Amino acid sequence: MTSRDAGPGETITLTDLARLASVGRNAVSNWRRREPDFPAPVDDSARRPRFSLSALESWARAHGRELQVTGADRLWFRLAAAHPTAEAALEAVAAAFDGDGEPAAEVKALTADAPASDLFEFFIERAREAAGIGVPPGIAPLADIAAAVSGEHTHERIGKTVYDPACDEGDLLAAVAAKIGPCRALDGQDLSGPRAAIAAKRLRLLDGKFRTGGDEGARIGTRTGDSLLSALPEDRYDLVVCDPPFNVKDWGYDRLPDGDDPRLAYGTPPRTEPELAWALHCTALLAPGGHAVVRMPAQVAHRRSGRRIRSELLRWGALRAVVDSPEAKAHIWILTPRGETTQLLVSNGRDFREAWLNFTATPDAPIATPDSVTVPLMRLWDEDVDVSPAVYLASTPGGADDLADAVARMASRLQAVAGQELPRFTGGAEESAPETSLGDLERDGHLVVAPGTLVPGEEPAGPRCVIVDPVGEPPVRIGLRGEATEIQWTVSCEPTVDLAWIAAALSARLPAASKRTATGAKRRILSVKIPRLTLAEQQRRGAAFARLEALRSALAEAGRQAETLAAEAAAGLVSGAVKVED
């Protein structure tokens, strides 16, 4: 406990309480359900009820529990209660860091005990937690690739100028700056003025962490506006990074600049390819010798509508590498100003840093590892101009021994699938059982909906859960919590509800919108209606669905294994490395 108790107006959610008590959300829900003296909510009108912080502190003391409530926590709770949205409260925090507003004195006192940059990151995290959003997906692999192409840990990277034309609150710029160290400039642009301002404040505070002695700070500037439709900034940059919005319908195709705009040097992007417009925009912002690192939907690598622009980018040496980023269901494109090249580097990312160094040192020399290969441009210029890494990584020649082992594994898997017992179904009349929402079940402590956290290279672990994928396939499956990536959601269940039954309900009723976009996915997941059944009936129906889900998963894995086997066999047969026994 801190020495000062909460004021009577400070309220928190159960999520806040779990963090302050250093326990899981389920534990807090159990306290509320099982402890008769647990304080009643002071505001139960919203989906997330709010409780008096002072009442919870008193209750915790009475039960021998400790809440770690810091001065920063108290300031945030007060500002969050005084502003209509979490974003507005965060804007008030940013102003206080500049010495404006009533909280300025408190912020100054707090920075005496903690670095200002860490303190501001704390408030950003609280604002996102309150708004029900997390860190944008795909940031880590983008930053890693940007560091690799920028000469991480070498003198080449010192003093680089970096720009993000879709900077949001600066997550990507901050991650890149942390990877490559001191920069001469960190600039960005965003449609939202408040978010661009948050990014600028965040970067200025973080920049101080990278400076020593008399180092001159970076020039930091963010602007507001539509990057694709606004005039290009005058500056050109050594490194442009971008995590653009995906699947935007009205992105301004009819208002694109015309004439000799540098962004149209490789053609006008089709109406259905806004992501290509971002790639062209980033390329136009590069200084000589610069690199653009842009996250792109995987479909952009092969969609027919973008074939002409992909071809032109390759022809003029602008598209130099494509890296698969499966945890974000996307690719990462590396683009440069026009230059001479005869091949494209494709990679799954595992050995990209080494492959990139070799590729740039001897651009015409072939690279062929299990994780990275160079593809001659002449091989790419067909009717598809497909630059998907998986197409070329899967077709590297395999040896006869490897193929024999793969065939044996495939046979074993198919036998196991064939031996699975399936449920038997009969017809019945539709029921009209009472229903509850997934959000109500979470509020009452029966389950927890949380974002996935899989880090590339780590082994998946954790208890069984339902994994919901807002943008990929399958949209719902049963797996381990550690298998879920940062753009997926997990539903972990208490023994009071059957996990497979929840999975069946989500599979049947998950709104279609959440299968197309990650935006608002948690809200849509929580809105799903679940029929109220006895636990025994949930388990009976859930077990039938789980058996079919296991069959689907096994067949999907067998399908992927068969695709790889066929590609490796084709490559080996064509090259002569594999012979067929009579």
Phi, psi and omega per residue, in radians:
M1 nan 2.549 2.963
T2 -1.480 2.917 -3.047
S3 -1.233 -0.451 -3.088
R4 -1.778 2.170 3.081
D5 -1.294 2.847 -3.117
A6 -1.163 2.583 3.009
G7 -1.237 2.808 -3.046
P8 -1.121 -0.373 -3.088
G9 -1.646 -0.056 -3.090
E10 -1.403 2.113 -3.119
T11 -2.159 2.672 -3.120
I12 -2.429 2.881 3.060
T13 -1.675 2.993 3.091
L14 -1.159 -0.504 3.042
T15 -1.112 -0.738 3.065
D16 -1.053 -0.764 -3.113
L17 -1.081 -0.718 3.128
A18 -1.048 -0.727 3.134
R19 -1.169 -0.770 -3.108
L20 -1.162 -0.540 -3.126
A21 -1.602 -0.051 -3.131
S22 0.994 0.770 3.082
V23 -2.294 2.986 3.099
G24 -1.343 2.839 -3.140
R25 -1.098 -0.589 3.127
N26 -1.114 -0.664 3.137
A27 -1.082 -0.744 3.129
V28 -1.124 -0.728 3.108
S29 -1.084 -0.659 3.095
N30 -1.158 -0.690 3.066
W31 -0.981 -0.837 -3.076
R32 -1.114 -0.651 -3.070
R33 -1.393 -0.576 -2.973
R34 -1.792 -0.399 -3.087
E35 -1.629 1.995 -3.059
P36 -1.135 -0.417 -3.113
D37 -1.704 0.207 3.106
F38 -1.098 2.299 -3.056
P39 -0.998 2.487 3.072
A40 -1.329 2.645 3.112
P41 -1.148 2.543 3.068
V42 -1.540 -0.278 3.098
D43 -2.538 1.832 -3.099
D44 -1.919 0.297 -3.065
S45 -1.375 -0.588 -3.100
A46 -1.504 2.974 3.107
R47 -1.113 -0.538 3.119
R48 -1.905 1.706 -3.099
P49 -1.094 2.660 -3.124
R50 -1.992 2.533 -3.066
F51 -2.170 2.651 3.080
S52 -1.194 2.199 3.138
L53 -1.133 -0.716 -3.131
S54 -1.108 -0.679 3.119
A55 -1.153 -0.685 3.122
L56 -1.196 -0.647 3.089
E57 -1.106 -0.733 3.115
S58 -1.134 -0.746 3.133
W59 -1.099 -0.742 -3.132
A60 -1.095 -0.746 3.116
R61 -1.059 -0.736 -3.108
A62 -1.123 -0.451 -3.113
H63 -1.805 0.218 3.080
G64 1.243 0.404 3.116
R65 -1.870 2.750 -3.090
E66 -2.127 2.275 3.037
L67 -1.798 2.173 3.135
Q68 -1.534 1.484 -3.094
V69 -1.803 1.985 -3.118
T70 -1.611 2.977 3.055
G71 -1.089 -0.619 3.097
A72 -1.136 -0.680 3.074
D73 -1.027 -0.848 -3.067
R74 -1.111 -0.709 3.112
L75 -1.094 -0.754 -3.129
W76 -1.124 -0.789 -3.139
F77 -1.019 -0.707 -3.124
R78 -1.195 -0.753 -3.134
L79 -1.203 -0.669 3.130
A80 -1.096 -0.639 3.119
A81 -1.269 -0.440 -3.064
A82 -1.580 -0.101 -3.092
H83 -2.169 2.614 -3.044
P84 -1.203 -0.487 -3.118
T85 -2.368 2.796 3.087
A86 -1.117 -0.618 3.125
E87 -1.101 -0.712 3.117
A88 -1.147 -0.662 3.102
A89 -1.137 -0.676 3.124
L90 -1.166 -0.634 3.072
E91 -1.074 -0.679 3.108
A92 -1.133 -0.643 3.080
V93 -1.108 -0.806 -3.135
A94 -1.041 -0.716 3.110
A95 -1.112 -0.655 3.136
A96 -1.135 -0.606 3.083
F97 -1.131 -0.430 3.078
D98 -1.565 0.079 3.126
G99 1.532 0.169 -3.119
D100 -1.779 2.525 3.046
G101 1.525 2.942 -3.070
E102 -1.101 -0.607 -3.106
P103 -1.333 -0.028 -3.026
A104 -0.997 -0.719 -3.123
A105 -1.118 -0.702 3.119
E106 -1.146 -0.730 3.116
V107 -1.073 -0.753 3.119
K108 -1.054 -0.723 3.124
A109 -1.149 -0.680 -3.124
L110 -1.171 -0.606 -3.129
T111 -1.263 -0.157 3.049
A112 -1.259 -0.403 -3.089
D113 -1.896 -0.185 -3.106
A114 -2.603 2.581 3.091
P115 -1.001 2.449 -3.119
A116 -1.030 -0.644 -3.125
S117 -1.123 -0.740 3.118
D118 -1.133 -0.680 -3.129
L119 -1.134 -0.739 -3.134
F120 -1.179 -0.662 3.067
E121 -1.064 -0.633 3.093
F122 -1.044 -0.794 -3.115
F123 -1.202 -0.621 3.070
I124 -1.086 -0.753 3.137
E125 -1.104 -0.716 3.125
R126 -1.135 -0.723 -3.132
A127 -1.098 -0.723 3.139
R128 -1.212 -0.651 3.096
E129 -1.084 -0.745 3.139
A130 -1.169 -0.584 -3.127
A131 -1.486 -0.091 3.131
G132 1.315 0.473 3.107
I133 -2.166 2.846 -3.138
G134 -2.177 -2.855 3.093
V135 -1.168 2.345 3.117
P136 -0.952 2.434 -3.090
P137 -1.230 2.677 3.012
G138 1.447 0.063 -3.087
I139 -1.162 -0.805 -3.042
A140 -1.048 -0.878 3.131
P141 -1.127 -0.595 3.082
L142 -1.075 -0.790 -3.141
A143 -1.135 -0.671 3.127
D144 -1.107 -0.790 3.142
I145 -1.153 -0.725 3.124
A146 -1.054 -0.708 3.114
A147 -1.146 -0.671 -3.127
A148 -1.134 -0.768 -3.107
V149 -1.347 -0.252 -3.136
S150 -1.625 0.007 -3.137
G151 1.407 0.914 -3.132
E152 -0.994 2.422 3.113
H153 1.113 0.405 3.034
T154 -2.220 2.849 -3.129
H155 -1.208 -0.264 -3.137
E156 -1.072 -0.507 -3.008
R157 -1.470 -0.228 -3.046
I158 -1.110 2.265 3.046
G159 1.344 0.461 3.124
K160 -1.290 2.687 3.014
T161 -1.805 2.311 -2.994
V162 -2.238 2.460 -3.095
Y163 -2.458 2.482 3.056
D164 -2.264 1.943 -3.084
P165 -1.376 -0.039 3.071
A166 -2.390 1.069 -2.837
C167 -1.339 -0.319 -3.089
D168 0.888 -2.226 -3.141
E169 -1.654 0.277 3.000
G170 1.556 0.275 -3.108
D171 -1.041 -0.833 -3.077
L172 -1.212 -0.763 3.101
L173 -1.056 -0.722 3.129
A174 -1.121 -0.741 -3.136
A175 -1.147 -0.695 3.135
V176 -1.180 -0.764 3.131
A177 -1.066 -0.656 3.109
A178 -1.141 -0.541 -3.129
K179 -1.380 -0.733 -2.984
I180 -1.774 -0.121 3.065
G181 1.460 -2.782 -3.028
P182 -0.979 2.391 3.137
C183 -2.148 2.728 3.041
R184 -1.372 -0.544 -3.127
A185 -2.606 2.441 3.009
L186 -2.274 1.812 -3.063
D187 -2.129 2.766 3.113
G188 -2.788 2.972 3.093
Q189 -2.537 2.540 3.115
D190 -2.647 2.687 3.097
L191 -1.129 -0.563 -3.093
S192 -1.616 2.097 3.083
G193 -1.070 -0.836 3.127
P194 -1.027 -0.694 -3.130
R195 -1.228 -0.665 3.080
A196 -1.097 -0.659 3.122
A197 -1.173 -0.689 3.080
I198 -1.076 -0.741 3.128
A199 -1.051 -0.771 -3.124
A200 -1.098 -0.799 3.124
K201 -1.086 -0.761 -3.128
R202 -1.067 -0.789 -3.094
L203 -1.194 -0.644 3.105
R204 -1.117 -0.711 3.127
L205 -1.206 -0.725 3.135
L206 -1.189 -0.578 -3.099
D207 -1.020 -0.574 3.132
G208 -1.103 -0.439 -3.140
K209 -1.250 -0.392 -3.061
F210 -1.670 -0.043 -3.051
R211 -1.798 2.508 3.074
T212 -2.302 2.567 3.079
G213 0.994 -2.203 -3.083
G214 -1.660 0.335 3.130
D215 -0.976 2.382 3.102
E216 -1.438 2.358 -3.111
G217 -1.191 2.815 3.125
A218 -1.234 2.630 2.940
R219 -1.360 2.066 -3.066
I220 -2.071 2.206 3.130
G221 -2.653 2.363 3.045
T222 -2.192 2.585 3.130
R223 -2.241 2.832 -3.135
T224 -1.895 2.411 3.089
G225 2.617 2.993 3.119
D226 -1.475 1.924 -3.052
S227 -1.040 -0.703 -3.057
L228 -1.232 -0.449 -3.062
L229 -1.869 -0.320 3.107
S230 -1.356 2.835 3.046
A231 -1.125 2.563 3.087
L232 -1.078 2.448 3.016
P233 -1.095 2.718 -3.104
E234 -1.221 -0.600 -3.087
D235 -1.243 2.656 2.980
R236 -2.074 2.661 -2.890
Y237 -2.181 2.643 3.068
D238 -1.268 -0.569 -3.093
L239 -2.471 2.170 3.037
V240 -2.027 2.185 3.125
V241 -2.079 2.549 -3.075
C242 -2.752 2.310 2.999
D243 -2.099 1.361 -2.965
P244 -1.257 2.815 3.048
P245 -1.178 2.467 -3.139
F246 -1.727 2.689 2.969
N247 0.996 0.652 3.081
V248 -1.481 2.159 -3.072
K249 -1.350 -0.976 -3.087
D250 -1.692 1.430 -3.046
W251 -1.802 0.062 3.058
G252 1.764 0.389 -3.119
Y253 -0.955 -0.716 -3.087
D254 -1.273 -0.170 -3.103
R255 -2.023 0.274 3.133
L256 -1.072 2.556 3.082
P257 -1.119 2.641 3.124
D258 -2.093 -2.930 3.137
G259 1.346 -2.422 -3.056
D260 -1.745 0.605 3.107
D261 -1.037 2.248 -3.097
P262 -1.003 -0.438 -3.112
R263 -1.218 -0.258 -3.133
L264 -1.845 0.318 -3.086
A265 -1.104 -0.448 -3.125
Y266 -1.886 0.220 3.136
G267 2.026 2.945 3.106
T268 -1.597 2.178 -3.127
P269 -1.116 2.459 3.101
P270 -1.089 2.756 3.128
R271 -0.989 -0.587 -3.077
T272 -1.531 0.111 -3.079
E273 -2.197 1.081 3.129
P274 -1.082 -0.522 -3.131
E275 -1.133 -0.584 3.066
L276 -1.145 -0.577 3.079
A277 -1.079 -0.651 3.099
W278 -1.170 -0.713 3.124
A279 -1.082 -0.753 3.124
L280 -1.160 -0.676 3.120
H281 -1.086 -0.799 -3.121
C282 -1.123 -0.679 3.127
T283 -1.107 -0.667 -3.128
A284 -1.193 -0.303 -3.107
L285 -1.554 -0.010 -2.997
L286 -1.475 2.426 2.946
A287 -1.390 2.839 3.078
P288 -0.924 2.302 -3.120
G289 1.415 0.031 -3.107
G290 -1.432 2.999 -3.140
H291 -2.379 2.479 2.999
A292 -1.960 2.343 3.140
V293 -2.127 1.936 -2.956
V294 -2.250 2.264 3.046
R295 -1.411 2.306 -3.080
M296 -2.297 2.504 3.012
P297 -1.004 2.513 -3.082
A298 -1.042 -0.518 -3.097
Q299 -1.177 -0.413 -3.110
V300 -1.128 -0.389 -3.112
A301 -1.224 -0.322 -3.048
H302 -2.433 -0.067 -3.123
R303 -1.062 2.376 -3.043
R304 -1.123 -0.553 -3.092
S305 -1.101 -0.442 -3.127
G306 -1.759 0.172 -3.034
R307 -1.014 -0.761 -3.046
R308 -1.126 -0.750 -3.111
I309 -1.229 -0.674 3.068
R310 -1.037 -0.729 -3.138
S311 -1.091 -0.749 -3.130
E312 -1.182 -0.698 3.108
L313 -1.068 -0.682 3.095
L314 -1.243 -0.751 -3.066
R315 -1.045 -0.684 -3.085
W316 -1.670 0.183 3.049
G317 1.260 0.379 -3.114
A318 -1.487 -0.655 3.095
L319 -1.592 1.941 -3.030
R320 -1.805 -0.510 -3.098
A321 -2.707 2.629 3.034
V322 -2.303 2.203 -3.089
V323 -2.028 2.259 3.089
D324 -1.264 2.393 3.107
S325 -2.262 1.271 -2.976
P326 -1.105 -0.519 -3.136
E327 -1.158 -0.341 3.095
A328 -1.950 0.202 -3.129
K329 0.887 0.826 -3.028
A330 -2.699 3.068 2.972
H331 -2.042 2.807 3.025
I332 -2.056 2.113 3.129
W333 -1.687 2.389 3.018
I334 -1.939 2.085 -3.085
L335 -2.100 2.658 3.124
T336 -2.394 2.940 2.975
P337 -1.070 2.902 -3.091
R338 -0.940 2.473 3.121
G339 -2.903 3.076 -3.140
E340 -1.567 2.291 3.065
T341 -2.749 2.696 -3.135
T342 -2.063 -0.067 -3.087
Q343 -2.661 2.827 3.118
L344 -1.966 2.372 3.058
L345 -1.588 2.222 3.029
V346 -2.127 2.554 -3.012
S347 -2.700 2.691 2.965
N348 -1.611 0.038 3.022
G349 1.688 -0.322 -3.011
R350 -1.170 -0.619 3.106
D351 -2.130 0.537 -2.999
F352 -1.092 -0.705 -3.071
R353 -1.027 -0.817 3.135
E354 -1.180 -0.722 3.137
A355 -1.110 -0.699 -3.141
W356 -1.138 -0.726 3.115
L357 -1.059 -0.765 3.120
N358 -1.172 -0.679 -3.103
F359 -1.140 -0.751 -3.119
T360 -1.346 -0.469 3.117
A361 -1.249 -0.710 3.123
T362 -2.353 1.452 -2.972
P363 -1.037 -0.441 -3.080
D364 -1.711 -0.058 -3.134
A365 -1.407 2.419 -3.130
P366 -1.265 2.574 3.033
I367 -2.163 2.295 3.136
A368 -2.566 1.641 3.041
T369 -2.119 2.950 3.097
P370 -1.053 -0.330 -3.036
D371 -1.997 -0.266 -3.109
S372 -2.571 2.388 3.076
V373 -2.476 2.691 2.988
T374 -1.716 2.445 -3.104
V375 -2.035 2.109 3.088
P376 -1.018 2.418 -3.107
L377 -1.037 -0.599 -3.132
M378 -1.067 -0.480 3.123
R379 -1.302 -0.391 -3.083
L380 -1.520 -0.399 -3.050
W381 -1.465 1.293 3.020
D382 -2.147 -2.829 -3.072
E383 -1.259 -0.223 -3.129
D384 -1.800 -0.615 -2.998
V385 0.820 0.964 -3.086
D386 -1.486 2.101 3.137
V387 -1.896 0.377 3.129
S388 -1.182 2.170 -3.128
P389 -1.003 -0.665 -3.051
A390 -1.067 -0.541 -3.129
V391 -1.064 -0.698 -3.024
Y392 -1.663 -0.520 3.086
L393 -1.236 -0.570 -3.110
A394 -1.315 -0.275 -3.024
S395 -1.814 0.310 3.055
T396 -1.278 2.481 -3.039
P397 -1.038 2.390 3.082
G398 -1.889 2.687 3.118
G399 -1.461 2.851 -3.098
A400 -1.114 -0.687 -3.137
D401 -1.115 -0.748 3.126
D402 -1.082 -0.742 -3.128
L403 -1.169 -0.659 3.116
A404 -1.086 -0.754 3.094
D405 -1.109 -0.716 -3.130
A406 -1.133 -0.692 3.106
V407 -1.113 -0.709 3.126
A408 -1.123 -0.725 3.111
R409 -1.125 -0.693 3.127
M410 -1.107 -0.774 3.127
A411 -1.060 -0.740 -3.141
S412 -1.120 -0.727 -3.132
R413 -1.137 -0.740 -3.119
L414 -1.150 -0.639 3.082
Q415 -1.116 -0.697 3.128
A416 -1.146 -0.699 3.120
V417 -1.130 -0.771 -3.116
A418 -1.093 -0.471 -3.102
G419 -1.514 -0.046 -3.122
Q420 -1.250 2.371 3.110
E421 -1.503 2.300 -3.093
L422 -1.817 2.669 3.108
P423 -1.219 2.726 3.057
R424 -1.887 2.348 -3.067
F425 -2.055 2.596 3.003
T426 -2.254 2.872 -3.134
G427 -1.340 2.849 3.124
G428 -2.934 2.844 3.126
A429 -1.352 2.527 3.094
E430 -1.115 2.494 -3.086
E431 -1.730 2.766 3.050
S432 -2.189 0.993 -3.114
A433 -1.271 2.659 3.037
P434 -1.015 2.641 -3.089
E435 -2.220 2.752 2.994
T436 -2.345 2.888 3.131
S437 -1.695 2.765 3.074
L438 -1.065 -0.594 3.107
G439 -1.098 -0.698 3.101
D440 -1.160 -0.686 3.098
L441 -1.109 -0.645 3.085
E442 -1.184 -0.762 -3.123
R443 -1.061 -0.614 -3.113
D444 -1.526 0.096 3.016
G445 1.482 0.248 3.139
H446 -1.465 -0.383 -3.131
L447 -2.753 2.946 3.122
V448 -2.335 2.281 3.046
V449 -1.823 2.124 -3.060
A450 -2.501 2.697 3.090
P451 -1.241 2.639 3.056
G452 -1.264 2.829 -3.045
T453 -2.413 0.289 -3.070
L454 -1.033 2.233 3.063
V455 -1.749 2.270 -3.137
P456 -0.924 2.317 3.134
G457 1.687 -0.317 3.131
E458 -1.531 2.611 3.105
E459 -1.402 2.334 3.112
P460 -1.156 2.526 -3.121
A461 -2.681 -3.107 3.058
G462 1.816 3.034 -3.120
P463 -1.273 2.929 3.090
R464 -1.184 2.583 -3.135
C465 -2.733 3.013 2.972
V466 -1.629 2.270 3.121
I467 -1.882 2.148 3.141
V468 -1.917 2.182 -3.134
D469 -1.922 1.896 -3.071
P470 -1.174 -0.416 -3.020
V471 -2.158 -0.128 -3.061
G472 -2.044 -2.965 3.119
E473 -2.215 2.464 -0.105
P474 -1.297 2.687 -3.130
P475 -1.202 -0.468 -3.136
V476 -2.405 2.321 3.048
R477 -2.654 2.903 3.074
I478 -1.787 2.286 -3.114
G479 -2.805 -2.846 3.078
L480 -1.628 2.541 -3.086
R481 -1.031 -0.605 -3.139
G482 -1.272 -0.125 3.104
E483 -1.446 -0.298 -3.040
A484 -1.372 2.296 3.129
T485 -1.468 3.066 -3.015
E486 -1.231 -0.211 3.083
I487 -1.765 0.069 3.098
Q488 -1.847 2.968 3.125
W489 -2.161 2.598 3.110
T490 -2.052 2.531 3.035
V491 -2.094 1.903 3.124
S492 -1.787 2.318 -2.983
C493 -1.946 2.529 2.962
E494 -1.385 2.903 3.131
P495 -1.105 -0.192 -3.102
T496 -1.321 -0.263 3.068
V497 -2.312 2.698 -3.118
D498 -1.576 2.195 -3.069
L499 -1.085 -0.775 -3.102
A500 -1.169 -0.558 3.081
W501 -1.163 -0.717 3.072
I502 -1.088 -0.705 3.113
A503 -1.097 -0.715 3.128
A504 -1.102 -0.765 -3.138
A505 -1.120 -0.717 3.112
L506 -1.143 -0.701 3.124
S507 -1.087 -0.633 -3.085
A508 -1.426 -0.549 -2.908
R509 -2.181 0.055 -3.140
L510 -1.079 2.199 -3.124
P511 -0.985 2.455 -3.083
A512 -1.039 -0.578 -3.091
A513 -1.051 -0.605 -3.103
S514 -1.312 -0.197 3.062
K515 -1.496 -0.218 -3.085
R516 -1.792 -0.453 -3.045
T517 -2.567 2.572 3.110
A518 -1.358 -0.274 -3.081
T519 -1.146 2.176 3.114
G520 1.222 0.284 -3.047
A521 -1.072 -0.753 -3.093
K522 -1.112 -0.686 3.139
R523 -1.057 -0.720 -3.131
R524 -1.243 -0.633 3.083
I525 -1.079 -0.802 -3.110
L526 -1.163 -0.369 -3.120
S527 -1.423 -0.199 -3.092
V528 -1.089 2.312 -3.127
K529 -1.533 2.354 -3.123
I530 -2.040 2.125 3.064
P531 -1.033 2.412 3.114
R532 -1.428 1.940 3.120
L533 -2.219 2.791 3.027
T534 -1.124 2.724 -3.128
L535 -1.039 -0.671 -3.133
A536 -1.103 -0.705 3.134
E537 -1.241 -0.648 3.041
Q538 -0.998 -0.795 -3.088
Q539 -1.158 -0.655 -3.134
R540 -1.143 -0.833 -3.130
R541 -1.263 -0.668 3.140
G542 -1.102 -0.649 -3.133
A543 -1.108 -0.654 3.115
A544 -1.150 -0.764 3.122
F545 -1.140 -0.689 -3.105
A546 -1.082 -0.632 3.124
R547 -1.166 -0.688 3.097
L548 -1.234 -0.634 3.102
E549 -1.132 -0.672 3.096
A550 -1.130 -0.664 3.098
L551 -1.144 -0.786 3.117
R552 -1.032 -0.775 -3.129
S553 -1.104 -0.745 -3.128
A554 -1.150 -0.728 3.133
L555 -1.175 -0.668 3.115
A556 -1.111 -0.744 3.117
E557 -1.150 -0.690 3.096
A558 -1.114 -0.652 3.101
G559 -1.104 -0.781 3.096
R560 -1.103 -0.715 3.127
Q561 -1.119 -0.677 3.138
A562 -1.177 -0.676 3.104
E563 -1.073 -0.806 3.127
T564 -1.115 -0.737 -3.139
L565 -1.080 -0.775 -3.131
A566 -1.122 -0.721 -3.140
A567 -1.144 -0.760 -3.137
E568 -1.169 -0.685 3.127
A569 -1.132 -0.748 3.134
A570 -1.047 -0.793 -3.132
A571 -1.105 -0.746 -3.136
G572 -1.189 -0.686 3.129
L573 -1.160 -0.708 -3.125
V574 -1.211 -0.703 -3.116
S575 -1.341 -0.300 -3.099
G576 1.580 -0.013 3.141
A577 -1.252 -0.279 -3.113
V578 -2.180 2.317 3.082
K579 -1.965 2.740 3.135
V580 -1.795 2.199 3.108
E581 -1.296 2.442 3.090
D582 -1.402 nan nan
